[in-house]
Amino acid sequence: MKKTVYMFVFFCLAFVSAYAADVQDIRQQRDAEISRITSQVRDIEARYWANSVEQNRVSLGELEQAAQTNWLGTLQERMQLMELIKQYLAKGSVPPLTADELAQLDENKQQVQAFLNDGRQNPAAAALAARNRRITQIKQPVFDLEARYWAWRVVQVKDVTMEELSAQAENWVGERSTNRRLMQAVEKNIKEGNTAALSKKEVKCLEEANRQVRNLLK
């Protein structure tokens, strides 16, 4: 009887050990593939996080903790990313990513999500992406009006600075690349002196687009 129990325990331990080894192997393969995908935008992501630290959206300590415990990918890739972030911070001011760079970063994140879901897009992520694309479609006809509106607010009304506006835009609904492109257009208007107030007709057009976006978010 005792021999039977010992044999049972032995096989259980062997099974658990083999299972743990398989899980570890799967995790390593997963992390290696994620690192292969994310390494393609490592420089862009490093500048994104370095700029976030400069803008006080996150601390370097919080990033280091996340890199150790929360970020996916191999430890080597995560540490390389952190080192690059520190290098950019050491250089001084880090300009925000361009709209195209943000689009590349978001596309890369979608590739990671697709890999984690066996090539299928997460339903919630797909719905959010579709909503954001719809917001871009709604606001595209008034893009130039909105860029001039914010330039007017910054230069003429002076109730918000360009730095404050750019920080706020990080949390606006819609596609991040489109919001960044809007900030670039605002900066261009300011440099070129295109800061006149909108006409009543233009204000109505902008308000109608914003109304449609609000309805979409309900």
Secondary structure, DSSP 8 states (H G I E B T S, - for coil): -HHHHHHHHHHHHHHHHHHHHHHHHHHHHHHHHHHHHHGGGHHHHHHHHHHHHHTTSS-HHHHHHHHHHT--S-HHHHHHHHHHHHHHHHHS------HHHHHHHHHHHHHHHHHHTTT---HHHHHHHHHHHHHHHHHGGGHHHHHHHHHHIIIII-SS-HHHHHHHHTT-SS-HHHHHHHHHHHHHHHHHT------HHHHHHHHHHHHHHHHHH-
